[in-house]
């Protein structure tokens, strides 16, 4: 003990003002390691089951060192510069405030991580950044459903600031006991150490999440990171949206288009528009009078909540529709966010590792949507939403791409219940009936997209409407049951309406809720319900493998809207050969291409892998090179189409 007591002060005196960074590094590394240990114990079943402890903590140490090096570097350089001219005390207060602030950020992001993992099975990432754009909606959600988590985060911030401030106040040494030459050598060594620590690699690329990824379980790879690093990396990626080719590998454009076209249904069609290489003529199966179209997009309703699809008994009204209309048993969403579902169902655009086109700059005008396609065929087009339509940039995207009118909570005639995300689904459907009746009376065909929101955290819905499935009211299961109840009341109403006879309806989920799992892509959580119904829709259960991308093409065919468009989805009302049935799924940075029971998974800067999908698990198998090429072509198509303006 005596050695330690004399050894540490000597180092402290030698380092002088730099000593404070040593203290910060030791404290921060200890905290991040302890936080990672706590998360790993919490997820012990997955961590222990894959023997991942060593990989998590070795990789985690690399990430933490890189994070702290990036944090320390600018402050260290400033301190060394001031020390060289004898002004180090002039920046003392600034350095202390900076390190206290960085300490608070490290603590804050780790404290909120369990809540984020519960919701998304990932550390805070780009979704955290995207939600910050909408403080009003998100603050309502947080303060309605996460009061305890907010309280804990605030207390943790206060305590961490006080502790850090106290620790750093006594660690500043005005001068170093080293000679001027030795101080210069020390400064050079320290700068080199922080640069190397930040790069954390001897290769041509600095450390990134792919370098410490070791598992097919997405969460285990994320445990290796720390949450501040995860968010900072997401910010960097958002400011520089990488091409999918940079992630998954390049493919000659001619080969890519050949593969994509050959897997489209209409292989006999001509692709004569060089500015839109996937654009071709699609003939409708309905050759009679054009019908109206109503898409009811259900928030967060995965197949696991639908009894008919083997899920919980929460959706008797959707179950009833499966007995009346055209129900899909093997349909998969393209992503895990509402904007991704909108992208697929409204534009038929393939998913990419970038943000959905609803939020990207170059797609805000003159981008293909079925609304624009139908508007040019003399349809009235409308979006109806119970919340505020600017959320997730929906309003801008819709108005710029074919929707003639938008009705959101600000336009509702009556709202009986207002939750965190806006009007309840019952209020939404009451207003929708009013709007659809108005459209019917204009004697023009119409297309209306109705987007529900009650089945969303914090799960606000009116009392005394349903028999609760869970004892506690505001749960995911109860919200799903209420959403189905509200849908049922709407269906009863539309069957008696003036627009029922000549309208095609579909109920389809935007995505599943709380997508999680130990697979690179949790395929079972991408399975969603979809039922097409209306007068004249023949009842059938459809078991063919299908994607959300197929839905807009199919709907246009059913309502009698023929024409040229760039969507690559299949018209499910016509025969599709078994070798063309497929689904595409984007899970964070990973892309999955599913055909039959084979799934190819593409990961950033890693070789493609092939799996057999069995019992909701991906079982590794020998690579199917032909399927890998199909996957790569479709994974790269969206980015090329967006960049080159092919989707107009």
N, C-alpha and C positions, 0 to 999 in steps of 0.2 A: 504493500500500500504506500509505503514511504517513497518508493521509486516513482509511482504514478503521481504523487502529489508534487514532486520536484520536477518531473519530466514534462508534465503538461504546461506549467507556467513558463518553462524555458522555450517550448514551441510557440506559445502564445506571444511571448516577448519578441521572438525572432520574426514571426509573421507580421506583427504589428496590426495595422488596419485590416489585413487580409484574414485574420483569425475569425472574424465574425462569419465569414463564408464557410469556414470549417464547421463551426457550430450549427449553422443552418443546414449544411449537407448531412451531418450526422443525425440531427433531429428529423429532417424530412425523410431520409432513408429509413430510419427506424419506424416512423409513422406509416409510410407507404407499405413497408414489409408487413407490419402488423395488420394494416387494413386488408392487404392481399391474403394474409393468413386467415383473417376472419371470414372473408368472402369464400375462401376455399373450404373452410370447415362447414360453412352454411351450405355450400354445394357439394358436400362431402361424398354423396352417393356417386356423382358424376366424376369427381376428382379421384377418389379412391378407386373407383371401378376401372379407370383407364391408367392408373399408376402415373398420374400426371404431375405429382408434387414437384419433382426435381425440375422438369421442364418449365413449369409455371414460375418457380422461384429463381432459377438461373436466368431465364428470359426476362422475368420481371425486374431483376437487378439491373440488367442491361438497359431496359426501358427507363427505369428510375434514374439511373446515372445520366442517360441522355437528356431526360427532362430537366434534371437539376443543373446540368451543364448549360443548357439553353437559358435557364433562368439566371444563373450566376454570371454568365459570360459578359453581358453588357455592364452590369454593376461592378464586376471585377475590373474590367478595362477602365471604367471611369475612376475607380479607387486608385488603381496603379498609376493612371495619368496624373491624378491630383497629388499622389504621393511623390511623384518625380519632381514636382515643383513646390512641394511643401504645403499644399493646400488641402490635405486630406480631411482635416476637421471641418472644412466648409461643406463637404458632402455627407457628413456623418448622419445628419437627420434624414436626408433624402434616401440614403442607403437603408437605414433602419425602416422607414416607411415602406420602401419597396419590398424588403424581405418579409415584413409583417403581412403585406398585401398578398405576396406569393404564397406565404404559409396559409393564409385564410382560403385562397383559391384551392390549394391542394386538399385542405380539409373539407371544404364545401363539396367538391366534386366526389370525394370518396363517401361522404355522408349520404348524398342523394343516390349513390350507385345502387344500393339494394332495391330501392323503389323502381328505378329504371330497369333493372334486371327482371324484377317481377313483371313488368309490363312488356318488355321487348326481348328478354333473354339475352341482352347485350349490355355492355357499359354505355354510358352516355356517348353519343356519336353525332352524326350529322342531323339526326332527328331532333336532338336537343337544340341545335342551332336553328333549325327551321321553325321550331315551335316558338322561339323567342321573337320571331317576326310578328306574332299575333298575341301581344301581352294581355289584351282584354279577355279574349276567349280562354287563354291558358291560365290566367290568374283566377278566373271564375272556376275553372276545373280544379285547380290546385287547392283553393281555399274551400271548395265544397267537399272534395273527396280525400284530401291529403293534409288535414289540419295537423295531425300528430307529426307527420313527416316534416312539415314546414316549421313547427315548433322546435323539433330536434335540430334541424338545419340552422335555424337562427341561434339557438343556444350554442351549438358547436362553433359557429362563426364568432360569436362574442368571446367564448372561452379561448378559442385558438388565437384570436387577436391579442387578448390580454396576456396569455402565456408567452406568445412570441415576442410581444413588446417588452415584457419583463426580462426574458432571456437575452434578447439582443442589446438591451440597454447597458448591460455590464460587460459586453464582450469587445467593445471597440478599444483598441490600443492606439494611442496617438502616433507612436513612432515604432519602428522596427529596430532591434538591437544589432541587426546585420550591417555590414559596411555597404557603401553605395554600390560597389561592384556586385557583391553578393545579392543585394536587393534586386538589381537588374537581372541577374541570372535566375533568381527565384521568380520574378515577374514573367520572364520568358517561359520558364517551366510550367507555371500555373496557367498561362494562356494556352500553351500547347496541350496541357491536360484537359482543359475545358473544351477545346476544339475536338480533340480525339474522343472525349467523353460524349460530346454531342453527336459526332459521326458514328461512333461505336462500331466501326467496321473498317477493315483494311481493304475492302473491295472498292469498286468504282462507285457504288451507291451507299449513301448513309443508311443507318438503321431505319427500318420501317416495319409496320405490323406484320408484313409477310415474312420477314426474316425470323421472327420469333414464333410464328405459327407452327404448330406441331401436330395438331389433332384435327379429326373430322368433326369434332364438337366445337361449334362456333364460340360458345361461351368459354370453354377452356382456353381457347386462344385469346379471348378478351380478358380473362383473368390475368394473363401475362402482362397486359398493359396496366397503366394507371389511368384514371378517368380524365385528369387534366390533359395528359398526352393524347388520349383518344379524341377529346373534343378539339384540341389544337390541330391535330392531324386532319380532322374533318373540316375545320375552317380552311386549312391549306388546300384540301381537295376541292372544296366548294369554290374557292377563288381560281382554281385551275382544273376545271372539269376534264378529267383525263378521257381520252378516247378508249373505247372498249378494246381496241386493237392494242393499246399500250398495256392493258390488263391481261388479255387472254391470248394475244398473238395475232399476227397479221395474216391476211389471206388476200390473194389477188382479187380485185373487184369483179373481173369477168367470172371467175370461178364462184365467188360468193353469190352473184346474181343468178348464175346458172343453177346452183343448188337451191336457192330460195324459190325461183320460178318453177323448178321441176317438182317442188313439194307443195306448190299451190294447187288448188283443185282444178282450176281452169288451164290445164297445160296446153290446150289447143288454141288458147287465145293468143292474140298478137301483142307484143310489147314494143310498140313503135315510138313511144315518147321517151327520148333519151334524157329529158329533164325529170322524168318520173319513171324509173326503170321497172317498178312493180305495178304500174298502172295498166289495167286492161279492162275489157268489157265484162260485166257480170250481169247475166240475164236472170231476172226474178222468176221464182217458181210460181208466184201468183200473177196471173196474166189478166185478172179482172180489174175492177175499180180499185184505185189506190186506197189503202186503209190508213187509219191513224195509228200512231205508235206511242205507247207509254212505257217508259223504262222506270221501274221502281228499284232504285239502288239501295240495298239494305246495309246499314253500317255494321261492320265487324261480325258478320254472321257466318261462321265457319260451319262445315258439315257436322262437326261434333255437337252442335246445338240443335240439330234437326233429326227428329226421331226416325223419319223415313230413311235417312241416310246412315242409320246406325248410331246416331248421337243421342243426346239427352231428350226426354219428352217435353220439350219447351215450345214447340211450334205446331200446334194442332192445325192452325190455318194454312200454313205452308204444306203440312202433311196432306191436308184435304185437297190442295191444289195439285199435288202430285198424283192424286187419284182422278183428277178431272182434266188436266192439261198435259202438255208435253214436258215431262220432267227429266232432268239430266242427273244421272247417278255418278258420273265420272268426269266432272268438270273441275278445272283448276284455275285459280286466280294467278295473275302474273306477278303479284307483289304483296306487300304487307301494309301499304298505306292507301288511304282513300284516293289520293291523286293518282296512284298507280292503277287503281281500279277504274277510275274515270278515264285515264289514258287508254286503257284497253277497250272498254265498252263503248266509248264515244269516238275514239279515233282509230282503233284497231292497230295501234302502234306497238311494236315490240319493245319489251322492257330493256333497260340499259343500266349500267352502274351509276350513271348520272342521275340527276333529279328527273322526275317525270316531266314530260313536255308541258304540262299545265303550268309549270313554274319557270320554264326556260325562256330566254329573251326572244330567240328567233322563231318561236312558235306562237307568239301572241297575235300574229296577223297572218292571214292567208295560209293557214295550216289546215290540212284536211280533217274534217269531222263529219259525222253523219248528219249533224244539224245543218252544216253548210251545204252538203250534198242534197238534202231534202228541201232546204230553202230555195235552191235553184230549180226545184221541181214544184214550186208554188205551195210549199208547206209553211204553215206557221210553226215557229220553233220556240220552245220555252224551257226555262230551268226554274224549278220550284224547290226551295230549301228552307228548313225551319230555323236555321241560324243566320249569320251575316255572311253574305255571299262573297265578300272580299277574302274570306279565310282561304288559305292555300292558293291564293291568286285565281280562284275559280271565276269570279266575276269578269276580270280582265280577259282571261282566256276565252270564256264563253262568248262574250260580246264581240271579241275580235274574230271569232271563228264560227259564225253562222247562227248563233242564238239571238233571236229578235227581241226577246223580253226576258227579264229575270224577276222573279217574285221571291223575296226573302222575308225574314221576320218583320222587317220594317214596313212591309206592304200587307201584312195579314189583317183580315177584317176583324178577327177575334182570336184572342189567345187566353185559354183557360189555365194553362200551366206553362210557366217559363222556367226552364232548367238552365244549367251552366252553359249548354251549347245552343240554347234558344228554345223555340216553341216545341212542345211535346209532339210526338208522332201523330197523336189524334188531331191536334190542331193543324199539323202539316197536311194531313189527308182531308180535313174539312176544307181547308183553303184550296187544296188541289182539285177537289170536286167542283168548287166554284170556278176555278180557272179553266178546267176542262170543259165545263158547260158553256162558258163564254166562247172558247175556241170552237166548239161544235156549232154554235149559233152564227159563226162567221162564214159558214158554208165553204170552208177550205179544209183540206186535210191538215192534220197537225201532228207535231212530235213534241212530247213533253218528257223531260227528265225530272223525276222526283227523287230527292235524296234525303233519307231519314237520318236522324242523329241521336235518338234516345238511347240506343244501345252503345253508349260511349261513356268511358270514365268521366265523372264520378257516378254515372248511372242514376240520374235524376228522372223520376217519372211520377205521375199522379198517384195518390193513395187510393185504395179500395177499387182498383180496376181488375186485378188478377189475384188468384190464390198464390201466395208466394211459394216459390220452389225452395229457396233458402230462408232460414228464419230471419236473418238480418236483411233489411229491405234492399239497400243499395249495393247489390252484387251484380256481377256479370250475367249470371243465370237468370236472375229476376228481370233484369233489363231486356235480355233477349226474349223472355216470355212476354213482357209488356209490348215490345216492338211487334211481336207476332199478333198479339191481341189487337193492337191499333190497326195493323194491316188487315186483319179479318173484318173489322168494322168498315174499312174502306172498300173491301171487295164486295161486301153485301150491298153497299151503296152503289157501286159502279154497275153491278149487274142489273140494277133498276134504272140506270141513267139513260139519257138520250144518246150518249156516245158509245154505249156498250156494243151495239150491233156491228159497228164498222171500225172497231179498234182492236189492235193486237197489243196485249200486255205481256210484260215479263217482270218477274220478281227475281232479282239476282243480288248476291252479296258483292260488296267491293273487295273484301278480303276477310280472312279469319281474324279473331282477336288473340292477342297475346301469343304470337307465333314463337315457339320455342322448341328445343329438342337438341339431342346430341349429334345429329347428322349435319353434314356440311350445308345441306338444304333440307329442312324438315318438311318433306313432301306432303305428309299427312295433314299438315296445318295449312296447306294451300288448297285443299279440296273444299269447294263451296257449293251451296245449293243454287239452282236456277230452274224456274218453271215458266214456260210460255203458255199463256191462256187467253181465252176470249172466245166469242161466238165463232164457230167454224174451225177452231183448233182441235184436232183429233187427239184423244187421249193416248199417250204412249209413254213408256219408260225407256229412256235412251241410255244404254250402257257404254257406248263408244267413248274412247278417250277424246276429250275436247278441252279447249282453252277459252278463257274470256275473249281472246282475240277472234274466235269464231262467232261470237254472239252478234256483233254489229252487222257482219256480212249476212248472217242468217236472217236477222230481223228485216233488213232491207229487202231480202228476197220474199219474205212472208207478206210484207205490206205492198208488194208489187212495184218496188222502186229499182228499175234497171238502170244501168249506166256504167261509165268508166270511173274507177277509183283505184287508189294505190294499196288498199288493204290486202294483206296476204292471208287473212283468215279463211276458213272453209265455210261454205254454205251447208249447214247441217241438214237442211231440208232435201238435199240431194245426196246420192250415194258417194261415199268417200272410201277409197281403197284402204285396206288395213295398213299398208306400208306408209301412208301419209298421215295417219292419226298421230297427234303429238300435243304436248303441252310445254309451255316455257315459263320458268319461274325465276325471278330475281330476288335473292335474299342477301341484303346488304351488298357486298361486292361479289358474291358468288352467283353464277348463272347455272340453271339446270335445264336440260333438254330431255324430255321424257318421251319415249316411244315404246309402246307395249309395256313390258315390265322392266325395260332397260332405262337407266338414267345416266346421262353424261353430266358431270359437274365441272365447270370451269372456274378456276380461282386465279386471282391476280398473281402474275409472274410465277405460276406453277404449271406443271404438265396437267393435261386433262385426265380425268379418272372416270371409269365406267363402273356402274353398280347395277345389281339386280334389286328391284324394289319388291320386297316381300315382307308381309306382316308389319307394315308401316316402318320398315327399316331399310336402309341402303346397305346392301351386302356387296363388298368389293368383288369384282370379277375381271376377266381379261378385257382389255380395252377393245372396243368395237370402233375401228378406225373410221369406217364410213359414217357411223353415228357421230363420232367426234367432229368430223368435218361439217356435218349438218348443224351440230350445236354451235360450232365456231362461226359458221356463216350467219346463222340467225342471231347470235349474240352480238355480232358486229354490224348487222344490218341497220339497227336503229340509229346508232351513232353516225354512220355514213349518210343515212337518209336525212338526218337532222342537219349535219354539217353542210351537205351538198345541196340542200333544198329540194330533195326528191319527193317530199310529202306535201306537195301543194295541191 
